[in-house]
Amino acid sequence: MVKAIVLINTDIGMEEEITKSLAEIPEVKEVYMVYGIYDIVAVIEAENFDKLRNVVLSKIRKLPHIKASTTLIVVEK
């Protein structure tokens, strides 16, 4: 299993809608609205790096109202 933390910036006022959309993605295991530089933090898991990449590019980054994201690959717990 590959795990990543995705830091997300959204359009103003869209945080709650995007949080709900992210929670519906099976690979998203945790999702939080946060204060600070980022608006949302999501923890995702996939079987391998290719599937992780697909989740980030095809499912998360294509959601409307996401301005930017940064993906951190977990290398050790």
C-alpha positions as CSV (number, residue, x, y, z in Angstrom):
1,M,0.0,0.0,0.0
2,V,1.2,3.5,-0.8
3,K,0.0,6.4,1.3
4,A,0.1,10.1,0.6
5,I,-1.0,13.4,2.2
6,V,-2.6,15.9,-0.2
7,L,-2.6,19.6,0.7
8,I,-5.3,21.5,-1.2
9,N,-6.1,25.1,-1.9
10,T,-9.6,25.9,-2.9
11,D,-11.6,28.8,-4.2
12,I,-12.9,30.9,-1.3
13,G,-16.1,29.4,0.2
14,M,-15.8,26.1,-1.5
15,E,-14.0,24.2,1.2
16,E,-17.1,22.3,2.6
17,E,-18.3,21.2,-0.9
18,I,-14.9,19.9,-1.9
19,T,-14.4,18.2,1.5
20,K,-17.7,16.3,0.9
21,S,-16.6,15.4,-2.7
22,L,-13.3,14.1,-1.5
23,A,-14.9,11.9,1.2
24,E,-16.8,10.1,-1.6
25,I,-13.6,9.0,-3.2
26,P,-12.8,5.4,-2.0
27,E,-9.0,6.0,-1.8
28,V,-9.5,9.0,0.4
29,K,-9.2,7.6,4.0
30,E,-9.3,10.9,5.9
31,V,-10.1,14.5,4.9
32,Y,-9.9,17.7,7.1
33,M,-10.8,21.3,6.6
34,V,-7.9,23.3,8.1
35,Y,-6.8,26.9,8.8
36,G,-3.5,28.1,7.5
37,I,-1.7,28.0,4.1
38,Y,-3.9,25.2,2.9
39,D,-7.7,24.8,3.1
40,I,-8.0,21.0,3.1
41,V,-5.8,18.0,4.0
42,A,-6.6,14.6,2.6
43,V,-4.9,11.3,3.4
44,I,-5.1,8.8,0.5
45,E,-4.1,5.2,0.0
46,A,-3.6,3.2,-3.2
47,E,-2.2,-0.2,-4.1
48,N,0.8,1.2,-5.9
49,F,2.4,4.5,-7.2
50,D,0.6,4.3,-10.5
51,K,-2.8,4.1,-8.9
52,L,-1.9,6.8,-6.4
53,R,-0.9,9.1,-9.3
54,N,-4.2,8.3,-11.0
55,V,-6.2,9.2,-7.9
56,V,-4.4,12.5,-7.5
57,L,-4.6,13.5,-11.2
58,S,-7.9,12.0,-12.3
59,K,-10.1,12.2,-9.2
60,I,-8.7,14.9,-6.9
61,R,-7.2,17.6,-9.1
62,K,-10.1,17.5,-11.6
63,L,-12.6,18.4,-8.9
64,P,-14.1,21.9,-9.6
65,H,-12.9,24.8,-7.4
66,I,-9.5,23.2,-6.5
67,K,-6.9,25.9,-7.2
68,A,-3.7,24.0,-6.3
69,S,-2.5,20.9,-4.5
70,T,0.7,19.5,-3.1
71,T,1.2,15.8,-2.7
72,L,3.4,14.4,0.0
73,I,4.3,10.7,-0.4
74,V,4.6,8.9,3.0
75,V,7.9,7.0,3.2
76,E,7.8,5.8,6.8
77,K,5.2,5.8,9.6
